[in-house]
Amino acid sequence: MPTNRQQHLDNRPEGEAVAGNFKLVTAETPALEDHQVLVRHHYLSLDPYMRGRMNDSKSYAQPQPLGQVMQGGTVGEVVESRNPKYAVGDKVVGFGGWQEYSVVDGNVVGALRKVDTTHVPLSHYLGAVGMPGVTAWYGLVKIIAPKAGETVVVTAASGAVGSAFAALAKARGCRVVGIAGGADKCRYATEELGFDACIDYKQHPDVKSMSQALKEACPDGIDGYFENVGGYIFDAVLLRTNAFARVALCGMIAGYDGAPLPLANPALILINRLKIEGFIVSEHMEFWPEALKELGGLVASGKLRPRESVAEGIAAAPEAFLGLLKGRNFGKQLVKLV
Ligand SMILES: NC(=O)c1ccc[n+]([C@@H]2O[C@H](COP(=O)([O-])OP(=O)(O)OC[C@H]3O[C@@H](n4cnc5c(N)ncnc54)[C@H](OP(=O)(O)O)[C@@H]3O)[C@@H](O)[C@H]2O)c1
């Protein structure tokens, strides 16, 4: 059986996460038992939620245990099988973690999913046609539920979730406005992702300036907001919401190191009769097939052309992950292993 390099969580961050929180470990892959398959990972997914699990605090999910492989989504190829449902060469999506190989019981429901790479590249099953894409779909379709002609806004607009959000919202006839960090990301959002406008928050570092930029980009006000960031951007958006606007609260990455993100004016929720709903995509598995079908169609038809930031090799995973939390990624952050 092959040698397997892994990234473990070695110790918990105090404040900002650092490379020293992780440890590169070499292990053996055990011999397969009945029903098991050996998957060689081609790509690991790096996702902002992993930062929250590095802490040992109360959350919607259990913390990442110390001294064990960092958990996370993977795509790869079956290289050995003792399960009749999986053949050598099958391409699969799973939750194999930050390591080069995983041994998976193929009979556990949801542990592995075979995917077709004819029209969708394997890596996209971790991004646009995977968990981040479904996240965008759920927040847009089930919470914001826009009508054609309405204006919707999303933060972290050029990222894995934001880019899928744009394609899905354009397909529903919305005006779609993004907020992203830097001129390059904003140019990509409008020129390649189909955003009608994109605001560079680095040029608008306070509520007043951001609110003015939103007024110009959203002349008819905001009907739906997909929140990925939190902080002053959220305050500025609330100032521009129309009556009965809907807010899908997906992420608050500006506070993932533990800084509180107070809301400046919650009275706006009452004044504008807003609906604000937080959600966790893995709690809505019943919608995944419908969402993945639409997302796969958008990618296969070229209407969604997601960008990827690809780090090379398992040793590069910690730095790539820390970069994602600081916005150094451009699109879906992956680690390529094969
Ligand atoms: N609720 C759920 O079930 C669920 C599922 C998946 C993802 N999420 C959330 O969705 C959000 C996007 O995830 P993703 O995977 O698509 O990541 P991503 O957008 O590809 O990458 C994260 C981006 O966040 C932005 N960012 C980081 N710190 C920021 C700050 N202080 N202020 C403003 N922007 C900042 C950066 O973009 P800029 O350079 O543009 O700042 C960075 O590129 C995250 O909040 C994540 O936790 C939630």
The ligand as a Gaussian input file, in Angstrom:
#p B3LYP/6-31G(d) Opt

LIG

0 1
 N      -23.277000      28.651000       5.248000
 C      -22.713000      27.687000       4.528000
 O      -23.192000      26.554000       4.476000
 C      -21.468000      28.007000       3.742000
 C      -20.951000      27.100000       2.807000
 C      -19.840000      27.480000       2.038000
 C      -19.248000      28.736000       2.227000
 N      -19.768000      29.559000       3.179000
 C      -19.199000      30.910000       3.372000
 O      -19.230000      31.572000       2.126000
 C      -18.196000      32.552000       2.085000
 C      -17.422000      32.412000       0.784000
 O      -16.787000      31.138000       0.776000
 P      -15.945000      30.668000      -0.497000
 O      -15.630000      29.247000      -0.298000
 O      -16.633000      31.089000      -1.742000
 O      -14.595000      31.497000      -0.338000
 P      -13.985000      32.513000      -1.389000
 O      -14.960000      33.609000      -1.582000
 O      -13.501000      31.778000      -2.581000
 O      -12.719000      33.037000      -0.580000
 C      -12.869000      33.812000       0.551000
 C      -12.883000      35.298000       0.164000
 O      -13.360000      36.070000       1.248000
 C      -12.931000      37.384000       1.071000
 N      -12.515000      37.965000       2.355000
 C      -11.680000      37.443000       3.248000
 N      -11.562000      38.274000       4.295000
 C      -12.343000      39.337000       4.041000
 C      -12.629000      40.540000       4.736000
 N      -12.103000      40.810000       5.934000
 N      -13.494000      41.426000       4.175000
 C      -14.039000      41.165000       2.973000
 N      -13.792000      40.043000       2.255000
 C      -12.943000      39.146000       2.796000
 C      -11.750000      37.354000       0.110000
 O      -12.180000      37.933000      -1.114000
 P      -11.834000      39.456000      -1.454000
 O      -10.440000      39.476000      -1.957000
 O      -12.851000      39.822000      -2.457000
 O      -11.941000      40.187000      -0.176000
 C      -11.508000      35.863000      -0.099000
 O      -11.051000      35.588000      -1.409000
 C      -17.389000      32.370000       3.367000
 O      -17.830000      33.284000       4.324000
 C      -17.749000      30.947000       3.795000
 O      -17.571000      30.738000       5.171000
 C      -20.840000      29.220000       3.935000

